[in-house]
Amino acid sequence: MSFLDNLENNLKSLESHEEGQESAEREARQRASERTRAQAAAPYAEELRKSPFTEELLRQTTRVGHAVRTKIHVAWLGAILRLEARERRLELRPTAAGVVAVSIEEGREVRSEPVDLAGDPAVLLRAWLGIAS
């Protein structure tokens, strides 16, 4: 190898090393912000998981699903509670400001609103499914 080839390889190596460091720093900042968001939402996630609201919501899900002849699938995805009925989804997501109900239809977020964990879960469920009270 000539001196110029060696020099060129060294420069390329140095550039890729610097890019790798920048990428690693960016990923570290992103992980730190995710961790901060998760810690801020943790009290609401715990409240969502253990609240009487959630217990009643799951009970009402069975009743309302049976009434409209639709199977509503329930799943916990980490701290998120997901309800699925046909092409509709409702996700209860804990955030730093509280729990937010996000309606998703055909893969798009249609509506997002805060959830009152002291309120009536049947109202939320009926609004999501578009059922008149």
C-alpha positions as a printed Julia matrix, in Angstrom:
133×3 Matrix{Float64}:
   0.0    0.0    0.0
   1.23   3.44  -0.8
   1.42   6.31   1.61
  -1.64   8.05   0.03
  -3.78   4.9    0.22
  -2.83   4.48   3.84
  -3.63   8.13   4.58
  -7.01   7.87   2.82
  -7.93   4.74   4.81
  -6.97   6.46   8.05
  -9.15   9.5    7.22
 -12.13   7.32   6.32
 -11.71   5.37   9.53
 -11.55   8.58  11.57
 -14.69   9.98   9.89
 -16.69   6.82  10.46
 -15.54   6.71  14.09
 -16.74  10.31  14.63
 -20.09   9.54  12.96
 -20.44   6.49  15.2
 -19.82   8.59  18.29
 -22.42  11.17  17.21
 -24.92   8.4   16.53
 -24.27   6.81  19.93
 -24.67  10.17  21.68
 -27.95  10.83  19.83
 -29.27   7.38  20.83
 -28.22   7.95  24.44
 -30.11  11.27  24.53
 -33.16   9.6   23.01
 -33.07   6.76  25.59
 -32.73   9.31  28.4
 -35.76  11.28  27.19
 -37.79   8.04  26.84
 -36.8    7.06  30.37
 -37.8   10.5   31.69
 -41.19  10.27  29.95
 -41.76   6.77  31.33
 -40.89   7.88  34.86
 -43.25  10.86  34.6
 -46.08   8.59  33.41
 -45.38   5.79  35.92
 -47.88   6.94  38.59
 -50.66   7.13  36.0
 -49.66   3.77  34.54
 -49.91   2.19  37.98
 -53.25   3.88  38.63
 -54.59   2.69  35.26
 -53.53  -0.88  35.94
 -55.0   -1.1   39.44
 -57.95   1.3   39.4
 -61.61   0.34  39.81
 -62.18   2.24  36.53
 -60.16  -0.35  34.62
 -61.86  -3.23  36.37
 -65.27  -1.83  35.48
 -64.12  -1.02  31.93
 -63.19  -4.66  31.37
 -66.56  -5.78  32.75
 -68.4   -3.29  30.54
 -66.34  -4.36  27.52
 -67.81  -7.84  27.77
 -71.38  -6.56  28.2
 -71.26  -3.96  25.43
 -69.43  -6.3   23.06
 -72.09  -8.95  23.58
 -74.88  -6.41  23.07
 -73.49  -5.29  19.69
 -72.4   -8.82  18.75
 -68.74  -7.91  18.5
 -65.79  -9.61  20.13
 -63.65  -6.97  21.83
 -60.08  -8.13  22.35
 -58.25  -6.76  25.38
 -54.47  -6.61  25.69
 -51.9   -4.94  27.9
 -48.93  -3.67  25.88
 -46.52  -2.54  28.56
 -48.38   0.26  30.33
 -50.94   0.69  27.51
 -54.36  -0.95  27.67
 -55.61  -1.76  24.17
 -59.17  -2.68  23.2
 -59.8   -3.95  19.65
 -63.17  -4.41  17.95
 -63.16  -5.15  14.23
 -61.1   -2.39  12.57
 -61.3   -0.07  15.59
 -58.85   0.26  18.44
 -58.93   2.19  21.67
 -55.67   2.65  23.55
 -55.51   4.01  27.08
 -52.03   5.51  27.29
 -50.54   6.86  30.51
 -48.68  10.15  30.01
 -47.07  12.69  32.32
 -50.35  14.66  32.3
 -52.64  11.68  32.98
 -54.26   8.9   30.99
 -55.23   9.61  27.39
 -57.74   7.6   25.33
 -56.65   7.36  21.69
 -59.15   6.08  19.1
 -57.55   4.4   16.1
 -59.49   3.43  12.98
 -57.88   1.68  10.02
 -54.42   2.41  11.39
 -54.92   6.17  11.87
 -55.38   8.07  15.11
 -58.83   9.6   14.83
 -59.39  11.11  18.26
 -57.49  11.65  21.47
 -58.99  12.76  24.76
 -58.06  12.71  28.45
 -59.65  10.01  30.61
 -61.17  10.66  34.01
 -60.32   7.53  36.01
 -63.04   8.47  38.48
 -65.67   8.6   35.72
 -67.91   6.0   34.12
 -66.06   3.66  31.74
 -69.29   2.75  29.91
 -69.49   6.31  28.55
 -65.98   6.01  27.12
 -66.72   2.58  25.67
 -69.99   3.64  24.04
 -68.41   6.76  22.57
 -65.58   4.68  21.11
 -67.97   2.18  19.52
 -70.4    4.9   18.41
 -73.34   3.55  20.4
 -76.08   5.9   21.55
 -76.78   5.75  25.29
